Amino acid sequence: MKFDVVYADCPWRYDFSKKTVDSIEAHYPTMAVEDIMALDVPSSDNSVLYLWATAPKLTEALSVMSAWGFQYKTNMVWDKMCIGLGYWSRVQHEHLLIGTKGHFSPPAYEYRVSSVYQEKKTRHSKKPDGIRNMIANAYSSFSKLELFGREEHEGWVVLGNEVGGEDITEALRKLREL
C-alpha cells in the first residue's frame, strides 16, 4: 500500500536534551536522524510530504525529506502564539516543510492558505488539528498517511507508538505487506 499524501511529525532527538522531567525523552522516545532517514516510507511515485521541523532541526528535516525521495517546494510556519524555550532565541514557531515526489500538483486555489498559521500551542508536541484538516480538505480523494501520529483520524492511516503501540519500523513493514 502506498500513499499520495504523507504527513509526518518525526520524534527528533536533541543532543542537548538531558534526561530530566523537562526533556523530550520524558514525553516520548526519540530517534536519531539517521534512523528517521532510513525509514521506508510507503509513498506513491507522485506524492506530497508535509513534514514538521522545529527550528533547531531544520537542516536535518531537509535531509530526511530528500532521503525519503521528496524535493523541497516551500514551507508554512505555525505561530504558536506563546513564547517557548530555546538556547539562541525563545522559539514561538514551528516549520511545516512541503515537498513533492514525481509530478504532484499544488492544492486547488481555494485550498491555498496563508503560509503563517496561528493557533495557540496546547500540550507538548501536539500539532494543530487545523493543519491536518487543511491537508485533508485539500486532498479529500487521496490516500493519506500520518507518521508518528498520536491518535486516529478519519480518512487517514495513522502510525505511531501511541496508536497501536508499535515501533514505527515494524508498523511500516506490516503496512507494506497489505
C-alpha positions, 0 to 999 in steps of 0.5 A, spaced: 500 500 500 502 506 498 500 513 499 499 520 495 499 524 501 504 523 507 504 527 513 509 526 518 511 529 525 518 525 526 520 524 534 527 528 533 532 527 538 536 533 541 543 532 543 542 537 548 536 534 551 538 531 558 534 526 561 530 530 566 522 531 567 523 537 562 526 533 556 523 530 550 525 523 552 520 524 558 514 525 553 516 520 548 522 516 545 526 519 540 530 517 534 536 519 531 536 522 524 539 517 521 534 512 523 528 517 521 532 517 514 532 510 513 525 509 514 521 506 508 516 510 507 510 507 503 509 513 498 506 513 491 511 515 485 507 522 485 506 524 492 506 530 497 510 530 504 508 535 509 513 534 514 514 538 521 521 541 523 522 545 529 527 550 528 533 547 531 532 541 526 531 544 520 537 542 516 536 535 518 528 535 516 531 537 509 535 531 509 530 526 511 525 529 506 530 528 500 532 521 503 525 519 503 525 521 495 521 528 496 524 535 493 523 541 497 517 546 494 516 551 500 514 551 507 508 554 512 510 556 519 505 555 525 505 561 530 504 558 536 502 564 539 506 563 546 513 564 547 517 557 548 524 555 550 530 555 546 538 556 547 539 562 541 532 565 541 525 563 545 522 559 539 514 561 538 514 557 531 514 551 528 516 549 520 511 545 516 516 543 510 512 541 503 515 537 498 513 533 492 515 526 489 514 525 481 509 530 478 504 532 484 500 538 483 499 544 488 492 544 492 486 547 488 486 555 489 481 555 494 485 550 498 491 555 498 492 558 505 496 563 508 503 560 509 503 563 517 498 559 521 496 561 528 493 557 533 495 557 540 500 551 542 496 546 547 500 540 550 507 538 548 508 536 541 501 536 539 500 539 532 494 543 530 488 539 528 487 545 523 493 543 519 491 536 518 484 538 516 487 543 511 491 537 508 485 533 508 480 538 505 485 539 500 486 532 498 479 529 500 480 523 494 487 521 496 490 516 500 493 519 506 498 517 511 500 520 518 507 518 521 508 518 528 501 520 529 498 520 536 491 518 535 486 516 529 483 520 524 478 519 519 480 518 512 487 517 514 492 511 516 495 513 522 502 510 525 505 511 531 507 508 538 501 511 541 496 508 536 497 501 536 503 501 540 508 499 535 515 501 533 514 505 527 519 500 523 515 494 524 508 498 523 511 500 516 513 493 514 506 490 516 503 496 512 507 494 506 505 487 506 497 489 505 
